[in-house]
Amino acid sequence: MTAQRTFWTLVISAAAILAVTMGIRQSLGLFLSPLNTATGLGIVTVSFAMAVAQFTWGLAQPLFGMLADKVGSYKVIVLGTLLLAIGLAITPFMSSGFGLMFAIGILTAVGAGAGSFSMRPKGCLRKVALRLPDLSMLVAH
């Protein structure tokens, strides 16, 4: 396989994975009313589960990026795909707010985070540490 073919295979694969994980995550809001009807839990409960999912997704990305550094990207993406599929499959069957929060807010969001993790560049922690004084000035004012 030539270097150019390897490059485009990697780019297309990464774009497909990102399109699926981000597409599912971004389109959940369209299913607010159907989820409300299917579960009977109310719009507030479904919306709260989706809000928890946004937080969980952001928290999961760097953690899965670190895990990918240790065990490899392939294993992390397979794990994320399984979690995402399980979370989406059990969502309509949840009959409690806690169950819905677990399905959407944890499983689906963690699966999407595992599929869209970011790689840590070398020196990333050093760059963050150098920016902490700037952050403290922003918070102080």
MDTraj code that builds the backbone (N, CA, C; nanometers):
import mdtraj as md
import numpy as np

residues = "MET THR ALA GLN ARG THR PHE TRP THR LEU VAL ILE SER ALA ALA ALA ILE LEU ALA VAL THR MET GLY ILE ARG GLN SER LEU GLY LEU PHE LEU SER PRO LEU ASN THR ALA THR GLY LEU GLY ILE VAL THR VAL SER PHE ALA MET ALA VAL ALA GLN PHE THR TRP GLY LEU ALA GLN PRO LEU PHE GLY MET LEU ALA ASP LYS VAL GLY SER TYR LYS VAL ILE VAL LEU GLY THR LEU LEU LEU ALA ILE GLY LEU ALA ILE THR PRO PHE MET SER SER GLY PHE GLY LEU MET PHE ALA ILE GLY ILE LEU THR ALA VAL GLY ALA GLY ALA GLY SER PHE SER MET ARG PRO LYS GLY CYS LEU ARG LYS VAL ALA LEU ARG LEU PRO ASP LEU SER MET LEU VAL ALA HIS".split()
xyz = np.array([
    [0.0854, -0.1175, 0.0000],
    [0.0000, 0.0000, 0.0000],
    [0.0896, 0.1232, 0.0000],
    [0.0596, 0.2158, -0.0872],
    [0.1412, 0.3364, -0.0966],
    [0.1113, 0.4294, 0.0195],
    [0.2004, 0.5223, 0.0411],
    [0.1830, 0.6168, 0.1514],
    [0.0591, 0.7035, 0.1301],
    [0.0337, 0.7431, 0.0054],
    [-0.0820, 0.8279, -0.0219],
    [-0.2121, 0.7500, 0.0000],
    [-0.2150, 0.6238, -0.0398],
    [-0.3353, 0.5425, -0.0194],
    [-0.3594, 0.5184, 0.1295],
    [-0.2534, 0.4950, 0.2050],
    [-0.2652, 0.4778, 0.3493],
    [-0.3192, 0.6048, 0.4137],
    [-0.2693, 0.7186, 0.3701],
    [-0.3142, 0.8466, 0.4232],
    [-0.4643, 0.8647, 0.4004],
    [-0.5110, 0.8432, 0.2770],
    [-0.6520, 0.8652, 0.2471],
    [-0.7412, 0.7612, 0.3140],
    [-0.6933, 0.6400, 0.3308],
    [-0.7699, 0.5388, 0.4045],
    [-0.7893, 0.5829, 0.5482],
    [-0.6847, 0.6338, 0.6093],
    [-0.6917, 0.6827, 0.7464],
    [-0.7839, 0.8033, 0.7585],
    [-0.7740, 0.8971, 0.6655],
    [-0.8570, 1.0171, 0.6688],
    [-1.0047, 0.9820, 0.6525],
    [-1.0365, 0.8948, 0.5583],
    [-1.1762, 0.8572, 0.5352],
    [-1.2313, 0.7781, 0.6529],
    [-1.1513, 0.6892, 0.7095],
    [-1.1951, 0.6122, 0.8265],
    [-1.2217, 0.7036, 0.9455],
    [-1.1303, 0.7956, 0.9716],
    [-1.1472, 0.8888, 1.0833],
    [-1.2695, 0.9777, 1.0621],
    [-1.2905, 1.0236, 0.9389],
    [-1.4069, 1.1080, 0.9102],
    [-1.5370, 1.0308, 0.9299],
    [-1.5392, 0.9043, 0.8901],
    [-1.6600, 0.8224, 0.9068],
    [-1.6900, 0.7990, 1.0543],
    [-1.5890, 0.7672, 1.1321],
    [-1.6083, 0.7440, 1.2759],
    [-1.6568, 0.8715, 1.3440],
    [-1.5942, 0.9827, 1.3113],
    [-1.6340, 1.1101, 1.3708],
    [-1.7750, 1.1499, 1.3273],
    [-1.8098, 1.1241, 1.2014],
    [-1.9442, 1.1574, 1.1529],
    [-2.0507, 1.0777, 1.2275],
    [-2.0244, 0.9506, 1.2523],
    [-2.1223, 0.8677, 1.3228],
    [-2.1356, 0.9123, 1.4680],
    [-2.0227, 0.9261, 1.5381],
    [-2.0316, 0.9608, 1.6803],
    [-2.0867, 1.1018, 1.7012],
    [-2.0426, 1.1960, 1.6226],
    [-2.0921, 1.3326, 1.6382],
    [-2.2354, 1.3455, 1.5868],
    [-2.2690, 1.2736, 1.4808],
    [-2.4046, 1.2784, 1.4278],
    [-2.5063, 1.2280, 1.5284],
    [-2.4738, 1.1174, 1.5937],
    [-2.5640, 1.0633, 1.6951],
    [-2.5746, 1.1599, 1.8124],
    [-2.4620, 1.2112, 1.8565],
    [-2.4624, 1.3016, 1.9718],
    [-2.5373, 1.4313, 1.9422],
    [-2.5159, 1.4871, 1.8242],
    [-2.5773, 1.6153, 1.7906],
    [-2.7258, 1.6027, 1.7565],
    [-2.7693, 1.4854, 1.7111],
    [-2.9086, 1.4720, 1.6682],
    [-3.0019, 1.4218, 1.7783],
    [-2.9513, 1.3935, 1.8966],
    [-3.0377, 1.3450, 2.0038],
    [-3.1499, 1.4421, 2.0372],
    [-3.1256, 1.5693, 2.0246],
    [-3.2283, 1.6692, 2.0534],
    [-3.3512, 1.6557, 1.9641],
    [-3.3323, 1.6046, 1.8435],
    [-3.4455, 1.5842, 1.7537],
    [-3.5397, 1.4753, 1.8051],
    [-3.4886, 1.3897, 1.8911],
    [-3.5672, 1.2785, 1.9423],
    [-3.6237, 1.3059, 2.0819],
    [-3.6240, 1.4303, 2.1223],
    [-3.6748, 1.4661, 2.2541],
    [-3.8222, 1.4280, 2.2699],
    [-3.9053, 1.4670, 2.1751],
    [-4.0477, 1.4354, 2.1831],
    [-4.0752, 1.2855, 2.1703],
    [-4.0130, 1.2145, 2.0734],
    [-4.0356, 1.0697, 2.0674],
    [-3.9877, 0.9961, 2.1925],
    [-3.8764, 1.0401, 2.2515],
    [-3.8295, 0.9777, 2.3753],
    [-3.9250, 1.0056, 2.4899],
    [-3.9791, 1.1250, 2.4925],
    [-4.0776, 1.1596, 2.5941],
    [-4.2005, 1.0692, 2.5808],
    [-4.2457, 1.0477, 2.4581],
    [-4.3612, 0.9620, 2.4336],
    [-4.3310, 0.8157, 2.4673],
    [-4.2131, 0.7670, 2.4254],
    [-4.1789, 0.6260, 2.4462],
    [-4.1568, 0.5929, 2.5933],
    [-4.0960, 0.6842, 2.6671],
    [-4.0641, 0.6549, 2.8073],
    [-4.1701, 0.7059, 2.9035],
    [-4.2409, 0.8116, 2.8657],
    [-4.3408, 0.8700, 2.9536],
    [-4.2820, 0.9407, 3.0748],
    [-4.1568, 0.9790, 3.0670],
    [-4.0886, 1.0392, 3.1820],
    [-4.0993, 1.1906, 3.1873],
    [-4.1355, 1.2533, 3.0805],
    [-4.1464, 1.3984, 3.0782],
    [-4.0270, 1.4631, 3.0095],
    [-4.0534, 1.5805, 2.9550],
    [-3.9506, 1.6520, 2.8790],
    [-3.8343, 1.6948, 2.9682],
    [-3.8632, 1.7325, 3.0913],
    [-3.7571, 1.7775, 3.1822],
    [-3.6585, 1.6644, 3.2093],
    [-3.7091, 1.5457, 3.2353],
    [-3.6216, 1.4314, 3.2644],
    [-3.5377, 1.3939, 3.1437],
    [-3.6001, 1.3901, 3.0258],
    [-3.5270, 1.3559, 2.9037],
    [-3.4224, 1.4632, 2.8740],
    [-3.4590, 1.5892, 2.8898],
    [-3.3646, 1.6993, 2.8665],
    [-3.2483, 1.6940, 2.9646],
    [-3.2762, 1.6611, 3.0898],
    [-3.1693, 1.6520, 3.1893],
    [-3.0732, 1.5382, 3.1547],
    [-3.1268, 1.4253, 3.1094],
    [-3.0402, 1.3142, 3.0688],
    [-2.9501, 1.3560, 2.9527],
    [-3.0039, 1.4355, 2.8606],
    [-2.9232, 1.4845, 2.7479],
    [-2.8189, 1.5861, 2.7939],
    [-2.8524, 1.6658, 2.8932],
    [-2.7551, 1.7611, 2.9474],
    [-2.6412, 1.6871, 3.0176],
    [-2.6751, 1.5832, 3.0918],
    [-2.5716, 1.5004, 3.1556],
    [-2.4826, 1.4376, 3.0482],
    [-2.5433, 1.3983, 2.9364],
    [-2.4672, 1.3385, 2.8263],
    [-2.3650, 1.4367, 2.7694],
    [-2.4005, 1.5635, 2.7578],
    [-2.3060, 1.6621, 2.7062],
    [-2.1841, 1.6741, 2.7975],
    [-2.2096, 1.6778, 2.9269],
    [-2.1004, 1.6866, 3.0240],
    [-2.0140, 1.5600, 3.0202],
    [-2.0801, 1.4445, 3.0185],
    [-2.0089, 1.3168, 3.0194],
    [-1.9248, 1.3000, 2.8943],
    [-1.9789, 1.3417, 2.7799],
    [-1.9053, 1.3315, 2.6545],
    [-1.7750, 1.4126, 2.6616],
    [-1.7851, 1.5351, 2.7125],
    [-1.6656, 1.6187, 2.7252],
    [-1.5649, 1.5630, 2.8235],
    [-1.6132, 1.4987, 2.9279],
    [-1.5250, 1.4377, 3.0263],
    [-1.4599, 1.3105, 2.9727],
    [-1.5315, 1.2372, 2.8902],
    [-1.4832, 1.1073, 2.8415],
    [-1.3735, 1.1207, 2.7363],
    [-1.3777, 1.2239, 2.6558],
    [-1.2824, 1.2356, 2.5459],
    [-1.1358, 1.2293, 2.5883],
    [-1.0903, 1.3134, 2.6793],
    [-0.9478, 1.3054, 2.7149],
    [-0.9127, 1.1747, 2.7858],
    [-1.0071, 1.1184, 2.8602],
    [-0.9794, 0.9915, 2.9277],
    [-0.9611, 0.8785, 2.8272],
    [-1.0455, 0.8754, 2.7250],
    [-1.0297, 0.7737, 2.6222],
    [-0.9090, 0.8010, 2.5336],
    [-0.8705, 0.9269, 2.5197],
    [-0.7471, 0.9584, 2.4487],
    [-0.6258, 0.9017, 2.5209],
    [-0.6251, 0.9146, 2.6542],
    [-0.5155, 0.8562, 2.7329],
    [-0.5185, 0.7046, 2.7258],
    [-0.6391, 0.6464, 2.7287],
    [-0.6506, 0.5011, 2.7172],
    [-0.6018, 0.4534, 2.5803],
    [-0.6321, 0.5296, 2.4767],
    [-0.5860, 0.4937, 2.3420],
    [-0.4343, 0.4984, 2.3325],
    [-0.3714, 0.5894, 2.4058],
    [-0.2250, 0.5938, 2.4079],
    [-0.1672, 0.4663, 2.4672],
    [-0.2404, 0.4054, 2.5612],
    [-0.1900, 0.2864, 2.6301],
    [-0.2252, 0.1560, 2.5593],
    [-0.3511, 0.1422, 2.5134],
    [-0.3955, 0.0130, 2.4576],
    [-0.4172, 0.0159, 2.3075],
    [-0.4157, 0.1320, 2.2472],
    [-0.4339, 0.1424, 2.1027],
    [-0.5707, 0.1979, 2.0654],
    [-0.5736, 0.2704, 1.9566],
    [-0.6963, 0.3360, 1.9108],
    [-0.8039, 0.2368, 1.8712],
    [-0.7646, 0.1271, 1.8076],
    [-0.8616, 0.0297, 1.7593],
    [-0.9472, -0.0245, 1.8732],
    [-0.8851, -0.0639, 1.9816],
    [-0.9590, -0.1190, 2.0953],
    [-1.0519, -0.0159, 2.1579],
    [-1.0071, 0.1075, 2.1659],
    [-1.0883, 0.2141, 2.2248],
    [-1.2092, 0.2437, 2.1367],
    [-1.1893, 0.2465, 2.0061],
    [-1.3001, 0.2748, 1.9150],
    [-1.4009, 0.1601, 1.9161],
    [-1.3541, 0.0357, 1.9231],
    [-1.4462, -0.0789, 1.9317],
    [-1.5258, -0.0722, 2.0618],
    [-1.4600, -0.0421, 2.1722],
    [-1.5286, -0.0277, 2.3003],
    [-1.6326, 0.0845, 2.2940],
    [-1.5945, 0.1959, 2.2365],
    [-1.6873, 0.3079, 2.2234],
    [-1.8075, 0.2732, 2.1372],
    [-1.7849, 0.2006, 2.0290],
    [-1.8949, 0.1589, 1.9414],
    [-1.9921, 0.0691, 2.0155],
    [-1.9399, -0.0238, 2.0937],
    [-2.0259, -0.1137, 2.1713],
    [-2.1079, -0.0362, 2.2751],
    [-2.0429, 0.0541, 2.3478],
    [-2.1139, 0.1337, 2.4478],
    [-2.2214, 0.2213, 2.3841],
    [-2.1882, 0.2822, 2.2720],
    [-2.2829, 0.3669, 2.2007],
    [-2.4030, 0.2859, 2.1531],
    [-2.3780, 0.1693, 2.0961],
    [-2.4870, 0.0853, 2.0460],
    [-2.5760, 0.0349, 2.1597],
    [-2.5155, -0.0083, 2.2686],
    [-2.5934, -0.0565, 2.3829],
    [-2.6773, 0.0566, 2.4420],
    [-2.6165, 0.1734, 2.4586],
    [-2.6896, 0.2878, 2.5136],
    [-2.8083, 0.3272, 2.4275],
    [-2.7881, 0.3304, 2.2961],
    [-2.8979, 0.3671, 2.2069],
    [-3.0058, 0.2592, 2.2038],
    [-2.9650, 0.1325, 2.2117],
    [-3.0616, 0.0224, 2.2046],
    [-3.1524, 0.0166, 2.3274],
    [-3.0992, 0.0474, 2.4443],
    [-3.1807, 0.0347, 2.5659],
    [-3.2563, 0.1624, 2.6017],
    [-3.2253, 0.2729, 2.5367],
    [-3.2885, 0.4006, 2.5704],
    [-3.4418, 0.3975, 2.5670],
    [-3.5065, 0.3460, 2.4621],
    [-3.6533, 0.3513, 2.4605],
    [-3.7205, 0.2640, 2.5670],
    [-3.6455, 0.1733, 2.6259],
    [-3.7025, 0.0813, 2.7242],
    [-3.6851, 0.1289, 2.8682],
    [-3.6244, 0.2447, 2.8869],
    [-3.6032, 0.2955, 3.0220],
    [-3.7345, 0.3500, 3.0786],
    [-3.7628, 0.3136, 3.2020],
    [-3.8884, 0.3577, 3.2634],
    [-3.8657, 0.4487, 3.3841],
    [-3.7397, 0.4849, 3.4081],
    [-3.7099, 0.5751, 3.5194],
    [-3.6104, 0.6809, 3.4730],
    [-3.6078, 0.7901, 3.5451],
    [-3.5117, 0.8957, 3.5128],
    [-3.3685, 0.8490, 3.5278],
    [-3.3439, 0.7671, 3.6313],
    [-3.2090, 0.7149, 3.6512],
    [-3.1685, 0.6239, 3.5355],
    [-3.2607, 0.5402, 3.4896],
    [-3.2316, 0.4508, 3.3771],
    [-3.2030, 0.5287, 3.2504],
    [-3.2823, 0.6335, 3.2256],
    [-3.2608, 0.7155, 3.1071],
    [-3.1284, 0.7903, 3.1166],
    [-3.0965, 0.8379, 3.2362],
    [-2.9688, 0.9061, 3.2551],
    [-2.8523, 0.8103, 3.2338],
    [-2.8701, 0.6847, 3.2756],
    [-2.7653, 0.5848, 3.2540],
    [-2.7497, 0.5543, 3.1050],
    [-2.8622, 0.5355, 3.0349],
    [-2.8572, 0.4993, 2.8931],
    [-2.8035, 0.6127, 2.8067],
    [-2.8639, 0.7311, 2.8201],
    [-2.8227, 0.8450, 2.7367],
    [-2.7036, 0.9180, 2.7970],
    [-2.7140, 0.9488, 2.9253],
    [-2.6145, 1.0335, 2.9901],
    [-2.4814, 0.9656, 3.0151],
    [-2.4806, 0.8323, 3.0270],
    [-2.3549, 0.7624, 3.0540],
    [-2.3128, 0.6775, 2.9338],
    [-2.3897, 0.5736, 2.9025],
    [-2.3471, 0.4791, 2.7983],
    [-2.3303, 0.5446, 2.6615],
    [-2.4341, 0.6139, 2.6163],
    [-2.4279, 0.6744, 2.4836],
    [-2.3209, 0.7828, 2.4773],
    [-2.3138, 0.8654, 2.5799],
    [-2.2164, 0.9749, 2.5799],
    [-2.0735, 0.9241, 2.5912],
    [-2.0511, 0.8247, 2.6748],
    [-1.9163, 0.7690, 2.6880],
    [-1.8759, 0.6996, 2.5579],
    [-1.9709, 0.6294, 2.4952],
    [-1.9420, 0.5663, 2.3661],
    [-1.9057, 0.6682, 2.2601],
    [-1.9799, 0.7799, 2.2554],
    [-1.9482, 0.8857, 2.1594],
    [-1.8141, 0.9507, 2.1922],
    [-1.7853, 0.9670, 2.3207],
    [-1.6560, 1.0235, 2.3611],
    [-1.5401, 0.9333, 2.3247],
    [-1.5624, 0.8021, 2.3341],
    [-1.4569, 0.7071, 2.2977],
    [-1.4331, 0.7064, 2.1479],
    [-1.5363, 0.7373, 2.0703],
    [-1.5209, 0.7397, 1.9256],
    [-1.4660, 0.8706, 1.8735],
    [-1.4654, 0.9736, 1.9540],
    [-1.4180, 1.1044, 1.9074],
    [-1.3119, 1.1618, 2.0005],
    [-1.2306, 1.0729, 2.0574],
    [-1.1270, 1.1203, 2.1486],
    [-1.0210, 1.1986, 2.0721],
    [-0.9482, 1.2787, 2.1457],
    [-0.8414, 1.3565, 2.0841],
    [-0.7071, 1.3031, 2.1327],
    [-0.6120, 1.3038, 2.0450],
    [-0.4783, 1.2586, 2.0822],
    [-0.4071, 1.3698, 2.1578],
    [-0.3329, 1.3312, 2.2589],
    [-0.2578, 1.4290, 2.3367],
    [-0.1246, 1.4548, 2.2686],
    [-0.0998, 1.5770, 2.2259],
    [0.0318, 1.6060, 2.1710],
    [0.1363, 1.6107, 2.2820],
    [0.2591, 1.5821, 2.2480],
    [0.3660, 1.5894, 2.3478],
    [0.3791, 1.7331, 2.3954],
    [0.3945, 1.7475, 2.5246],
    [0.4076, 1.8801, 2.5824],
    [0.2740, 1.9456, 2.6136],
    [0.1657, 1.8706, 2.5995],
    [0.0325, 1.9273, 2.6230],
    [0.0174, 1.9745, 2.7676],
    [0.0614, 1.8927, 2.8627],
    [0.0495, 1.9299, 3.0035],
    [0.1334, 2.0534, 3.0347],
    [0.2460, 2.0638, 2.9721],
    [0.3314, 2.1812, 2.9915],
    [0.2599, 2.3071, 2.9425],
    [0.1924, 2.2966, 2.8260],
    [0.1199, 2.4108, 2.7712],
    [0.0032, 2.4504, 2.8614],
    [-0.0658, 2.3510, 2.9161],
    [-0.1760, 2.3807, 3.0074],
    [-0.1229, 2.4497, 3.1324],
    [-0.0133, 2.3997, 3.1860],
    [0.0449, 2.4579, 3.3070],
    [0.0887, 2.6022, 3.2826],
    [0.1388, 2.6297, 3.1641],
    [0.1812, 2.7664, 3.1333],
    [0.0630, 2.8619, 3.1211],
    [-0.0561, 2.8103, 3.0915],
    [-0.1739, 2.8945, 3.0750],
    [-0.2541, 2.9116, 3.2039],
    [-0.2226, 2.8401, 3.3092],
    [-0.2977, 2.8516, 3.4341],
    [-0.2971, 2.9922, 3.4927],
    [-0.1854, 3.0654, 3.4905],
    [-0.1910, 3.2028, 3.5422],
    [-0.2892, 3.2901, 3.4634],
    [-0.3000, 3.2686, 3.3316],
    [-0.3972, 3.3443, 3.2511],
    [-0.5398, 3.3130, 3.2961],
    [-0.5655, 3.1864, 3.3241],
    [-0.6981, 3.1455, 3.3670],
    [-0.7328, 3.2064, 3.5021],
    [-0.6340, 3.2100, 3.5926],
    [-0.6617, 3.2678, 3.7253],
    [-0.6927, 3.4171, 3.7144],
    [-0.6315, 3.4862, 3.6208],
    [-0.6624, 3.6283, 3.6006],
    [-0.8035, 3.6461, 3.5473],
    [-0.8470, 3.5548, 3.4603],
    [-0.9816, 3.5621, 3.4048],
    [-1.0847, 3.5398, 3.5151],
    [-1.0612, 3.4439, 3.6010],
    [-1.1541, 3.4122, 3.7092],
    [-1.1559, 3.5250, 3.8133],
    [-1.0416, 3.5846, 3.8398],
    [-1.0317, 3.6882, 3.9425],
    [-1.1083, 3.8149, 3.9036],
    [-1.1187, 3.8402, 3.7744],
    [-1.1863, 3.9636, 3.7310],
    [-1.3222, 3.9281, 3.6891],
])
top = md.Topology()
chain = top.add_chain()
for i, resn in enumerate(residues, 1):
    res = top.add_residue(resn, chain, resSeq=i)
    for name in ("N", "CA", "C"):
        top.add_atom(name, md.element.get_by_symbol(name[0]), res)
traj = md.Trajectory(xyz[None], top)
